[in-house]
Amino acid sequence: MELFVQKLDPSAKLPRYAYRGDAGMDLFSFVDHELKPGEYFVASTGIKIAIPKGYAGLVWDKSGIATKNHITTIAGVIDSNYRGELKIALTNLGKESYHIKKGEKIAQLLIQPVVSTQITEVEEFDITERGEDGFGSSGLK
């Protein structure tokens, strides 16, 4: 499968896999920004991507900046029919500012198949062993 990418500026970085076999390709910031504690920011990447029909792009945290600096991604689904600039929504959950630098990794992108389903309204569901038991219902051991 091919992923078509357009640079909006010659200095923008193309997505790339850091290692052979990686699930996610690195995405790079096109801007400098000080992300303050509790702040939400939408970072430009300076690129557009054309995700193939039948697939979606899923934006995920970079483990290094997530675990060391508490920076997380939100709003991370890119549909195959979207053709605008790829932007990354970031939040600082930490207690210190994080300096986003142009050209640095800020997130990763996974391309995944999408299964479309037919929505059918029902009056009730079948009975299962778990039923409506939710969070923590299977215990910790």
KOLRO-714295 format. One line per field, with one value per residue (C-alpha): residue number from 1; residue in one letter; x, y, z. Coordinates in nm, 4 decimals. Layout:
# KOLRO-714295
k: NUM:... $
r: a:... $
X: X:... $
Y: Y:... $
Z: Z:... $
This chain:
# KOLRO-714295
k: 1:2:3:4:5:6:7:8:9:10:11:12:13:14:15:16:17:18:19:20:21:22:23:24:25:26:27:28:29:30:31:32:33:34:35:36:37:38:39:40:41:42:43:44:45:46:47:48:49:50:51:52:53:54:55:56:57:58:59:60:61:62:63:64:65:66:67:68:69:70:71:72:73:74:75:76:77:78:79:80:81:82:83:84:85:86:87:88:89:90:91:92:93:94:95:96:97:98:99:100:101:102:103:104:105:106:107:108:109:110:111:112:113:114:115:116:117:118:119:120:121:122:123:124:125:126:127:128:129:130:131:132:133:134:135:136:137:138:139:140:141 $
r: m:e:l:f:v:q:k:l:d:p:s:a:k:l:p:r:y:a:y:r:g:d:a:g:m:d:l:f:s:f:v:d:h:e:l:k:p:g:e:y:f:v:a:s:t:g:i:k:i:a:i:p:k:g:y:a:g:l:v:w:d:k:s:g:i:a:t:k:n:h:i:t:t:i:a:g:v:i:d:s:n:y:r:g:e:l:k:i:a:l:t:n:l:g:k:e:s:y:h:i:k:k:g:e:k:i:a:q:l:l:i:q:p:v:v:s:t:q:i:t:e:v:e:e:f:d:i:t:e:r:g:e:d:g:f:g:s:s:g:l:k $
X: 0.0000:0.1163:0.0554:0.0590:0.1987:0.2173:0.4503:0.2861:0.6324:0.9711:1.0982:0.8181:0.9247:0.7638:0.6327:0.8764:0.9234:1.2092:1.2712:1.1796:0.8663:0.7332:0.3545:0.3526:0.5318:0.6659:0.4950:0.6897:0.5922:0.6078:0.5947:0.7678:0.5381:0.5606:0.2919:0.2107:0.0699:-0.2965:-0.2803:-0.4359:-0.2670:-0.3163:0.0242:0.0745:0.2746:0.3105:0.1854:-0.1297:-0.1857:-0.4222:-0.5174:-0.6364:-1.0069:-1.0931:-0.8332:-0.8063:-0.5119:-0.4919:-0.2777:-0.1120:0.1278:0.5027:0.5916:0.9002:0.7291:0.4185:0.6015:0.8761:0.6845:0.3150:0.2255:-0.0687:-0.2563:-0.6326:-0.8811:-0.6725:-0.8828:-0.8148:-1.0690:-0.9698:-1.1704:-0.9933:-0.7544:-0.6650:-0.3452:-0.2598:-0.2683:-0.1989:-0.4027:-0.1789:-0.2401:0.0145:-0.0945:0.2251:0.3282:0.6006:0.5954:0.7048:0.8802:0.7669:1.0369:0.9880:1.1129:1.0779:0.8599:0.5243:0.3087:0.2892:0.0460:-0.0861:-0.2733:-0.5446:-0.8176:-1.1712:-1.4759:-1.8021:-2.1086:-2.4817:-2.6554:-2.9658:-3.1811:-3.3041:-3.5372:-3.3000:-2.9762:-2.9009:-2.7987:-2.4266:-2.2286:-2.0816:-2.4034:-2.3783:-2.0853:-1.8366:-1.5109:-1.3318:-1.5876:-1.3228:-1.1087:-0.7333:-0.6189 $
Y: 0.0000:0.3518:0.6608:0.9809:1.2824:1.6467:1.8972:2.2374:2.3884:2.2522:2.2496:2.0179:1.6645:1.3577:1.0921:0.8047:0.4797:0.4890:0.1134:-0.1612:-0.3326:-0.0335:-0.0085:0.3714:0.6286:0.9401:1.2755:1.5987:1.9446:2.2284:2.4914:2.5967:2.6270:2.6283:2.3887:2.4982:2.2666:2.1957:2.3599:2.2187:2.3012:2.1987:2.1624:2.1976:1.9265:2.1152:1.8140:1.6682:1.2939:1.0870:0.7769:0.4992:0.4152:0.1417:0.2638:0.5251:0.7030:0.6734:0.9310:0.8035:0.9360:0.9064:0.6989:0.9063:1.2441:1.0859:0.9079:1.1631:1.4879:1.3902:1.5071:1.3213:1.3309:1.3690:1.3695:1.1183:0.9690:1.0705:0.9519:0.8419:1.1232:1.4045:1.6118:1.9041:1.9624:1.6956:1.8647:1.7066:1.7952:1.7843:1.8304:1.8796:1.6720:1.7487:2.0194:2.1746:2.3434:2.1369:2.3092:2.1758:2.2443:2.2587:1.9359:1.7241:1.4152:1.4900:1.1856:0.8675:0.7599:0.4089:0.3188:0.0645:-0.1118:0.0070:-0.2172:-0.0359:-0.1807:-0.1561:0.0051:-0.1831:-0.0643:-0.3420:-0.3554:-0.5678:-0.7639:-1.1306:-1.2408:-1.3010:-1.4296:-1.0821:-0.8899:-0.5222:-0.5639:-0.2917:-0.1480:-0.3889:-0.6661:-0.9327:-0.8420:-0.7934:-1.1536 $
Z: 0.0000:-0.0773:0.1342:-0.0696:0.1164:0.0043:0.1677:0.2176:0.2639:0.1506:0.5110:0.6334:0.7218:0.5689:0.8084:0.8542:1.0376:1.2885:1.2682:1.0244:1.1516:1.3491:1.3616:1.3664:1.1550:1.3238:1.2681:1.3071:1.4261:1.1755:1.4507:1.7706:2.0712:2.4502:2.5695:2.9240:3.1934:3.1274:2.7837:2.4682:2.1355:1.7737:1.6098:1.2365:1.0570:0.7283:0.5289:0.3791:0.3486:0.1350:0.3309:0.0979:0.0846:0.3330:0.5840:0.8576:1.0139:1.3910:1.5721:1.8902:2.1523:2.1166:2.4202:2.5056:2.5344:2.6869:2.9688:3.0322:2.9740:3.0083:2.6556:2.5048:2.1754:2.1444:1.8528:1.6611:1.3802:1.0198:0.7644:0.4146:0.2536:0.4466:0.2348:0.4616:0.6529:0.9089:1.2480:1.5839:1.8943:2.1999:2.5715:2.8486:3.1481:3.3379:3.5810:3.3642:3.0244:2.7249:2.4364:2.1007:1.8449:1.4699:1.3144:1.6292:1.6664:1.8286:1.7526:1.5507:1.2808:1.2296:0.9107:0.9903:0.7891:0.8588:0.8650:0.7905:0.9591:0.9150:1.2139:1.3303:1.6191:1.8502:2.1491:2.3600:2.3450:2.3913:2.7404:2.8021:3.1017:3.1591:3.1027:3.1951:3.4364:3.3450:3.4784:3.7086:3.6642:3.5930:3.8973:3.9152:3.9666 $
